[in-house]
């Protein structure tokens, strides 16, 4: 492909990503090293339009010291940049082809001749000068929040010894997950992380004052379970409730990009569940939930049951991921589970009750349940008995095959019933220094359930699930795990004794 054709194709790709009425900002530069000054300018540009496109100058441009491919990768790593394009001629020529809504340049160019001005004048665009906000100097650190920090993960050695498996065997287990057909039914959540700069204390009243720096948006809840399953190699169908809003459209686009088959059921009486977390200095200051918790009406339940039943004809594993926001009323749970059992599909469930009410024991005869200790005690209304007693009682009440009770910083208690004999063992926390605990349960639930379906016993499955959770909490945001990340951690030499 010649240079002009490649440039025209890049312009078309950017235009195709824009819905009618959406705006595009364009920035260009050498980007030998992406430093805080670049981040301030790019963040400013991203805030002026719906789409940010960045052009990287050719190797022949004055001041270039690194190859263009490396510089392109540097810019692609910035989360709020939507498109990165390879410039083979002048930025002004590309602007004339793309015709962005505005072109942004550093404040130092304001008193100079700018060829881009001639280009934007021909179609009515704008040339804007700014160097961004000084507080954005910290954004280079925020960008790294999304990366997994494997240095904080420690794999316990005694647990696998007690149960007769080697950690390296988990790589073969991961290979068995590829191609597994998984259906996920549950509550979709859109998670927004608003990273803030802590300004100080208000002088009028004792209120903490913050300035938003960056917003990251992720698909969470049962959507994260579906994304994790696909990241581990499964073919995934995801069934959920949504509202008619931008959050639902974001979920469709995001899950489609990740390869998850999404089947939504629109409910005009509710918004798509959205949770905002305001964070500063790696601490969550405030959470705001936008949601409704009433059950889906009978017609939506019937349509969902029909759609799930069709998928169960070619399914290996069914995952209920319930946050008690109305997607899984009891009658629907029972009907789906009954049809899954008749077709020989393995079923596992996770029912969360952190800021809402829930009862994980209502999911009967599951191969695996993964509640927190709080959720287990709520299900039994028992806040007095020892944890082992609570675990055994919950296994019996729910008629579950296996139960992993997650304990946060204390790890997890793994329980199973074999031939009527209750057995349990404890796994310590693999990551004592988490960045963000949100999503830990989703990743443990997904990986452990898939491992059980692949033929692992509960000890291997819970170990793999705990490893997945440790990697998940080592970064900010509920992003999908991948097989490659788990294999890389399995091969790492960080071990600890139980």
C-alpha positions as CSV (number, residue, x, y, z in Angstrom):
1,X,0.0,0.0,0.0
2,X,1.5,3.4,-1.0
3,X,1.7,6.3,1.5
4,X,-1.3,8.2,0.2
5,X,-3.5,5.1,0.2
6,X,-2.5,4.3,3.8
7,X,-3.2,7.9,4.9
8,X,-6.6,7.9,3.2
9,X,-7.4,4.5,4.9
10,X,-6.4,5.9,8.3
11,X,-8.7,8.9,7.7
12,X,-11.6,6.6,6.8
13,X,-11.0,4.4,9.9
14,X,-11.2,7.5,12.2
15,X,-14.4,8.7,10.4
16,X,-16.0,5.3,10.7
17,X,-15.5,5.3,14.5
18,X,-17.5,8.5,14.8
19,X,-21.2,8.5,15.2
20,X,-23.1,11.4,13.6
21,X,-22.6,14.6,15.4
22,X,-19.4,13.4,17.2
23,X,-16.3,15.6,17.1
24,X,-12.6,14.7,16.4
25,X,-9.5,16.4,17.8
26,X,-6.1,15.9,16.2
27,X,-2.6,16.3,17.7
28,X,0.7,15.5,16.0
29,X,4.3,15.3,17.1
30,X,7.6,13.3,17.3
31,X,6.9,11.6,20.6
32,X,10.4,10.3,21.1
33,X,9.5,9.8,24.8
34,X,6.0,10.4,26.1
35,X,6.7,12.8,28.9
36,X,4.3,14.7,31.2
37,X,4.1,17.6,28.9
38,X,2.8,15.4,26.1
39,X,0.2,13.9,28.5
40,X,-1.0,17.3,29.6
41,X,-1.5,18.4,26.0
42,X,-3.1,15.1,24.9
43,X,-5.4,15.1,27.9
44,X,-6.5,18.7,27.1
45,X,-7.2,17.7,23.5
46,X,-9.2,14.6,24.5
47,X,-11.4,16.8,26.7
48,X,-12.3,19.0,23.7
49,X,-13.8,16.3,21.5
50,X,-15.3,12.9,21.4
51,X,-12.5,11.2,19.5
52,X,-8.7,11.9,19.9
53,X,-6.5,11.0,16.9
54,X,-2.7,11.4,17.2
55,X,-0.3,11.6,14.3
56,X,3.3,10.4,14.7
57,X,5.8,12.2,12.5
58,X,8.0,10.2,10.1
59,X,11.6,9.3,10.9
60,X,12.8,12.1,8.6
61,X,11.2,14.8,10.7
62,X,13.6,17.2,12.5
63,X,14.3,16.2,16.1
64,X,13.3,12.5,15.7
65,X,15.7,10.1,17.6
66,X,13.7,6.9,17.7
67,X,12.1,4.7,15.0
68,X,8.5,5.5,14.1
69,X,7.2,2.0,15.1
70,X,8.5,2.5,18.7
71,X,7.1,6.0,18.9
72,X,3.7,4.7,17.6
73,X,3.7,2.1,20.4
74,X,4.5,4.8,23.0
75,X,1.4,6.8,22.0
76,X,-0.8,3.7,21.7
77,X,-0.2,2.9,25.4
78,X,-2.1,6.1,26.4
79,X,-5.6,5.1,27.3
80,X,-7.4,8.3,26.3
81,X,-6.0,8.3,22.7
82,X,-8.5,6.6,20.4
83,X,-6.5,6.5,17.1
84,X,-2.7,6.6,16.4
85,X,-1.7,7.2,12.8
86,X,1.6,7.0,10.9
87,X,2.4,10.3,9.2
88,X,4.4,10.0,6.0
89,X,4.1,13.6,5.0
90,X,3.3,16.8,6.8
91,X,0.7,17.1,9.6
92,X,-1.1,19.8,7.6
93,X,-1.6,17.4,4.6
94,X,-3.1,14.8,6.9
95,X,-5.4,17.5,8.5
96,X,-6.6,18.5,5.1
97,X,-7.6,14.8,4.4
98,X,-9.1,14.1,7.8
99,X,-10.8,17.4,8.4
100,X,-10.9,17.1,12.2
101,X,-13.1,19.4,14.2
102,X,-10.1,20.9,15.8
103,X,-6.3,20.7,15.8
104,X,-4.5,21.2,19.0
105,X,-0.9,22.4,19.3
106,X,1.3,23.5,22.2
107,X,1.0,27.1,23.5
108,X,4.6,27.7,22.3
109,X,3.3,27.6,18.6
110,X,0.8,30.3,19.1
111,X,3.0,33.1,17.8
112,X,4.6,31.1,15.0
113,X,3.4,30.3,11.4
114,X,1.3,27.1,11.5
115,X,0.6,25.3,8.2
116,X,-2.3,23.6,9.9
117,X,-4.1,26.9,10.1
118,X,-4.3,27.0,6.3
119,X,-5.7,23.5,6.2
120,X,-8.4,24.1,8.9
121,X,-9.5,27.4,7.2
122,X,-10.4,25.5,4.1
123,X,-13.2,23.5,5.8
124,X,-14.1,25.5,8.8
125,X,-12.1,23.7,11.5
126,X,-10.3,25.3,14.4
127,X,-6.7,25.5,15.5
128,X,-6.4,25.6,19.3
129,X,-3.2,26.3,21.4
130,X,-2.8,24.9,24.9
131,X,-0.2,23.2,27.0
132,X,-2.8,21.5,29.3
133,X,-3.0,21.6,33.1
134,X,0.1,21.4,35.3
135,X,-1.5,18.9,37.6
136,X,-1.5,16.4,34.7
137,X,2.2,15.8,35.4
138,X,1.1,12.7,37.4
139,X,-0.7,11.1,34.5
140,X,2.3,9.0,33.5
141,X,1.9,7.2,36.8
142,X,-1.9,6.8,36.3
143,X,-1.3,5.2,32.9
144,X,0.7,2.4,34.6
145,X,-2.3,1.6,36.9
146,X,-3.7,-0.6,34.2
147,X,-0.6,-2.8,34.0
148,X,-0.3,-6.0,36.0
149,X,2.4,-5.8,38.6
150,X,3.5,-9.4,39.1
151,X,6.2,-8.4,41.6
152,X,3.5,-8.3,44.3
153,X,2.2,-11.8,43.7
154,X,3.5,-14.7,45.8
155,X,2.5,-18.3,45.0
156,X,2.1,-20.5,48.1
157,X,4.0,-23.8,47.9
158,X,2.6,-25.9,50.7
159,X,-1.0,-26.0,49.4
160,X,-0.2,-27.7,46.1
161,X,2.1,-30.1,48.0
162,X,-0.7,-31.1,50.3
163,X,-3.0,-31.8,47.3
164,X,-0.5,-33.6,45.1
165,X,0.0,-31.2,42.1
166,X,2.7,-29.0,40.8
167,X,2.2,-25.3,40.0
168,X,3.6,-25.9,36.5
169,X,0.8,-28.4,35.8
170,X,-1.6,-25.4,35.7
171,X,-0.2,-24.5,32.3
172,X,-1.6,-27.7,30.9
173,X,-4.9,-27.0,32.6
174,X,-5.1,-23.6,31.0
175,X,-4.7,-25.3,27.6
176,X,-7.9,-27.3,28.3
177,X,-9.9,-24.1,28.7
178,X,-9.4,-23.0,25.1
179,X,-12.6,-23.5,23.0
180,X,-14.8,-24.2,26.1
181,X,-18.4,-23.0,25.4
182,X,-19.5,-20.8,28.2
183,X,-22.9,-19.1,28.9
184,X,-23.0,-16.3,31.4
185,X,-26.2,-15.0,32.8
186,X,-26.3,-12.1,35.2
187,X,-26.1,-8.4,36.0
188,X,-24.1,-6.1,33.8
189,X,-22.3,-3.2,35.5
190,X,-20.5,-0.3,33.9
191,X,-17.6,0.7,36.2
192,X,-16.2,4.2,36.0
193,X,-13.0,5.1,37.8
194,X,-12.5,8.8,38.2
195,X,-8.9,9.5,39.2
196,X,-8.7,12.8,41.1
197,X,-6.1,15.2,42.3
198,X,-6.6,15.9,46.1
199,X,-6.8,19.7,46.2
200,X,-7.3,20.0,50.0
201,X,-10.0,20.8,52.6
202,X,-12.8,23.3,51.9
203,X,-12.5,26.5,53.9
204,X,-16.3,26.7,54.2
205,X,-17.0,23.3,55.7
206,X,-15.0,20.1,56.5
207,X,-15.3,18.7,52.9
208,X,-12.4,17.1,50.9
209,X,-12.0,18.9,47.6
210,X,-10.8,17.0,44.5
211,X,-10.3,17.8,40.8
212,X,-11.0,15.0,38.3
213,X,-7.9,14.1,36.2
214,X,-9.0,11.1,34.2
215,X,-12.0,8.8,33.8
216,X,-11.6,5.1,32.9
217,X,-14.6,3.0,32.0
218,X,-14.8,-0.8,32.2
219,X,-17.4,-3.4,31.7
220,X,-18.0,-5.0,35.1
221,X,-20.3,-7.3,37.0
222,X,-21.3,-10.3,34.9
223,X,-19.9,-8.6,31.9
224,X,-16.4,-8.9,33.5
225,X,-17.1,-12.6,34.1
226,X,-17.9,-13.0,30.4
227,X,-14.8,-11.1,29.4
228,X,-12.6,-13.1,31.7
229,X,-13.9,-16.4,30.3
230,X,-13.2,-15.2,26.8
231,X,-9.7,-14.0,27.8
232,X,-9.1,-17.6,29.1
233,X,-10.0,-19.0,25.7
234,X,-13.7,-19.7,25.9
235,X,-16.4,-19.0,23.3
236,X,-18.8,-16.9,25.4
237,X,-22.5,-16.0,25.2
238,X,-23.6,-13.3,27.7
239,X,-27.2,-12.7,28.6
240,X,-28.2,-9.6,30.6
241,X,-30.5,-6.7,31.3
242,X,-29.8,-3.1,30.0
243,X,-31.4,0.2,29.8
244,X,-31.7,2.3,26.6
245,X,-28.7,4.5,27.3
246,X,-25.0,5.3,26.5
247,X,-23.8,2.8,29.1
248,X,-25.5,-0.1,27.3
249,X,-24.0,1.1,24.0
250,X,-20.6,1.2,25.6
251,X,-21.0,-2.3,26.9
252,X,-22.0,-3.6,23.4
253,X,-19.0,-2.0,21.7
254,X,-16.5,-3.0,24.4
255,X,-17.7,-6.7,24.6
256,X,-17.9,-6.9,20.9
257,X,-14.3,-5.8,20.6
258,X,-13.3,-8.5,23.2
259,X,-15.1,-11.2,21.2
260,X,-18.0,-11.8,23.6
261,X,-21.4,-12.6,22.1
262,X,-23.7,-10.2,24.0
263,X,-27.5,-10.8,24.1
264,X,-29.2,-7.9,25.8
265,X,-32.8,-7.5,27.0
266,X,-33.8,-3.8,27.2
267,X,-35.9,-2.7,30.2
268,X,-37.4,0.7,29.9
269,X,-37.9,0.9,33.7
270,X,-34.2,1.0,34.6
271,X,-30.9,2.5,33.5
272,X,-28.0,0.2,32.7
273,X,-26.3,-0.3,36.1
274,X,-23.4,2.1,36.5
275,X,-21.0,2.5,39.4
276,X,-18.6,5.4,39.8
277,X,-15.5,5.3,42.0
278,X,-13.7,8.6,42.8
279,X,-10.1,7.8,43.6
280,X,-7.0,9.8,44.8
281,X,-3.6,8.5,45.6
282,X,-4.6,4.9,45.0
283,X,-7.5,5.2,47.5
284,X,-11.2,5.1,46.7
285,X,-12.8,8.2,48.3
286,X,-16.4,7.7,47.3
287,X,-18.6,5.3,45.3
288,X,-21.8,6.4,43.5
289,X,-24.3,3.8,42.2
290,X,-26.8,4.6,39.4
291,X,-29.2,1.6,39.3
292,X,-32.6,0.0,40.0
293,X,-32.9,-3.3,41.9
294,X,-36.5,-4.4,41.0
295,X,-36.9,-7.8,39.2
296,X,-37.2,-8.0,35.4
297,X,-40.9,-8.4,34.4
298,X,-42.4,-11.7,33.3
299,X,-42.1,-11.0,29.6
300,X,-38.4,-10.2,29.8
301,X,-37.8,-13.3,31.9
302,X,-39.6,-15.5,29.3
303,X,-37.6,-14.0,26.4
304,X,-34.3,-14.5,28.3
305,X,-35.2,-18.1,29.2
306,X,-35.9,-18.9,25.6
307,X,-32.6,-17.3,24.4
308,X,-30.5,-19.1,27.1
309,X,-32.2,-22.4,26.4
310,X,-31.2,-22.2,22.7
311,X,-27.5,-21.6,23.7
312,X,-27.5,-24.5,26.2
313,X,-27.9,-26.9,23.3
314,X,-24.2,-26.3,22.6
315,X,-22.8,-25.3,25.9
316,X,-20.2,-26.8,28.4
317,X,-20.5,-24.4,31.3
318,X,-23.2,-22.1,32.6
319,X,-22.2,-19.3,35.0
320,X,-24.7,-17.3,37.1
321,X,-23.2,-14.0,38.0
322,X,-25.7,-12.3,40.3
323,X,-25.4,-8.9,41.9
324,X,-29.1,-8.8,42.9
325,X,-30.0,-6.0,40.6
326,X,-33.0,-7.7,39.1
327,X,-31.6,-9.8,36.2
328,X,-32.0,-13.2,38.0
329,X,-35.3,-13.6,39.9
330,X,-35.7,-17.0,41.6
331,X,-38.1,-18.4,39.0
332,X,-35.8,-17.6,36.2
333,X,-32.8,-19.1,38.0
334,X,-34.6,-22.3,38.7
335,X,-35.9,-22.6,35.1
336,X,-32.5,-22.0,33.5
337,X,-30.8,-24.3,35.9
338,X,-33.4,-27.1,35.3
339,X,-32.8,-26.9,31.5
340,X,-29.0,-26.8,31.9
341,X,-29.1,-30.0,34.1
342,X,-31.2,-31.8,31.6
343,X,-28.7,-31.0,28.9
344,X,-25.7,-32.1,31.1
345,X,-24.3,-28.6,31.4
346,X,-22.2,-27.9,34.5
347,X,-23.4,-24.9,36.5
348,X,-21.6,-22.5,38.9
349,X,-22.8,-19.4,40.7
350,X,-21.6,-16.3,42.4
351,X,-24.1,-14.0,44.2
352,X,-22.7,-10.8,45.6
353,X,-24.2,-8.9,48.5
354,X,-21.9,-6.0,49.4
355,X,-24.0,-2.9,49.3
356,X,-27.2,-4.9,48.5
357,X,-29.1,-7.8,49.8
358,X,-28.6,-11.3,48.5
359,X,-28.7,-15.0,49.3
360,X,-26.1,-17.2,47.6
361,X,-27.9,-20.3,48.9
362,X,-30.8,-19.8,46.6
363,X,-28.6,-21.2,43.8
364,X,-29.2,-24.8,44.4
365,X,-27.1,-27.8,43.4
366,X,-24.2,-25.8,41.8
367,X,-20.9,-27.4,41.1
368,X,-19.2,-24.3,42.7
369,X,-20.2,-21.3,44.8
370,X,-17.8,-18.5,45.6
371,X,-19.2,-16.2,48.2
372,X,-17.3,-13.9,50.6
373,X,-17.5,-14.7,54.3
374,X,-20.0,-11.9,54.7
375,X,-22.2,-13.3,51.9
376,X,-22.0,-16.8,53.4
377,X,-23.1,-15.6,56.8
378,X,-25.9,-13.5,55.4
379,X,-27.2,-16.6,53.6
380,X,-27.4,-18.5,56.9
381,X,-28.1,-15.6,59.1
382,X,-25.2,-16.8,61.2
383,X,-22.7,-14.3,62.5
384,X,-21.6,-16.3,65.5
385,X,-20.4,-19.8,64.4
386,X,-16.9,-20.5,63.2
387,X,-16.0,-20.2,59.6
388,X,-15.7,-24.0,59.0
389,X,-19.1,-24.5,60.5
390,X,-20.6,-21.8,58.3
391,X,-19.0,-23.3,55.3
392,X,-20.3,-26.8,55.9
393,X,-23.8,-25.6,56.7
394,X,-23.8,-23.5,53.5
395,X,-22.6,-26.5,51.4
396,X,-25.5,-28.6,52.8
397,X,-28.2,-25.9,52.5
398,X,-27.2,-25.1,48.9
399,X,-26.5,-28.7,48.0
400,X,-23.3,-27.4,46.3
401,X,-20.4,-29.6,45.2
402,X,-17.7,-27.2,46.1
403,X,-17.5,-23.9,48.0
404,X,-14.8,-21.3,48.0
405,X,-15.3,-18.7,50.7
406,X,-13.2,-15.6,49.9
407,X,-11.6,-13.8,52.9
408,X,-10.0,-10.7,51.4
409,X,-6.5,-10.2,52.8
410,X,-6.8,-13.5,54.6
411,X,-7.1,-15.5,51.4
412,X,-9.8,-18.1,50.9
413,X,-11.3,-21.2,52.6
414,X,-11.7,-24.0,50.1
415,X,-14.4,-26.6,50.9
416,X,-15.8,-29.7,49.3
417,X,-18.1,-32.6,50.0
418,X,-16.8,-36.0,48.7
419,X,-18.9,-39.1,49.4
420,X,-20.6,-37.3,52.3
421,X,-17.3,-36.2,53.9
422,X,-16.7,-32.5,54.4
423,X,-13.1,-31.4,53.7
424,X,-11.6,-27.9,53.7
425,X,-8.2,-26.2,53.4
426,X,-7.1,-22.6,53.4
427,X,-5.3,-20.7,50.7
428,X,-3.5,-17.5,51.8
429,X,-3.8,-14.3,49.8
430,X,-1.5,-14.4,46.8
431,X,-1.2,-10.6,46.6
432,X,-0.7,-8.8,49.9
433,X,-0.4,-5.4,48.2
434,X,-3.5,-5.0,45.9
435,X,-4.0,-1.8,43.9
436,X,-7.8,-2.4,43.5
437,X,-9.8,-5.2,45.0
438,X,-12.7,-4.7,42.7
439,X,-13.1,-7.7,40.3
440,X,-11.1,-10.1,42.4
441,X,-14.2,-12.3,43.0
442,X,-15.2,-12.3,39.4
443,X,-11.8,-13.5,38.2
444,X,-11.6,-16.2,40.9
445,X,-15.1,-17.4,40.1
446,X,-14.5,-17.6,36.4
447,X,-11.1,-19.3,36.4
448,X,-12.1,-21.8,39.1
449,X,-15.3,-22.7,37.4
450,X,-13.7,-23.2,34.0
451,X,-10.9,-25.3,35.6
452,X,-13.5,-27.6,37.3
453,X,-15.3,-28.0,34.0
454,X,-11.9,-28.9,32.3
455,X,-11.5,-31.8,34.8
456,X,-9.4,-30.2,37.6
457,X,-10.2,-31.0,41.2
458,X,-11.3,-28.2,43.5
459,X,-7.8,-27.8,44.9
460,X,-6.2,-27.1,41.5
461,X,-9.2,-25.1,40.4
462,X,-9.2,-22.8,43.5
463,X,-5.4,-22.3,43.2
464,X,-5.8,-21.2,39.6
465,X,-8.7,-19.0,40.6
466,X,-6.7,-17.4,43.4
467,X,-3.8,-16.8,41.0
468,X,-6.2,-15.1,38.6
469,X,-7.6,-12.9,41.4
470,X,-4.0,-12.0,42.5
471,X,-3.2,-10.7,39.1
472,X,-6.5,-8.9,38.8
473,X,-6.0,-6.9,42.0
474,X,-2.5,-5.9,41.0
475,X,-3.9,-3.3,38.6
476,X,-6.8,-0.7,38.6
477,X,-9.9,-1.6,36.8
478,X,-11.8,-4.8,36.0
479,X,-10.1,-5.6,32.8
480,X,-10.2,-9.1,31.3
481,X,-7.4,-11.5,32.2
482,X,-5.6,-13.5,29.5
483,X,-4.1,-16.9,29.4
484,X,-0.7,-15.4,28.6
485,X,-0.8,-13.3,31.8
486,X,-1.5,-16.4,33.9
487,X,1.2,-18.4,32.2
488,X,3.7,-15.6,32.7
489,X,2.9,-15.6,36.4
490,X,3.1,-19.4,36.7
491,X,6.6,-19.2,35.2
492,X,7.7,-16.5,37.7
493,X,9.8,-17.5,40.7
494,X,7.9,-15.7,43.4
495,X,6.9,-18.3,46.0
496,X,5.9,-18.3,49.6
497,X,5.1,-20.8,52.3
498,X,1.5,-21.1,53.5
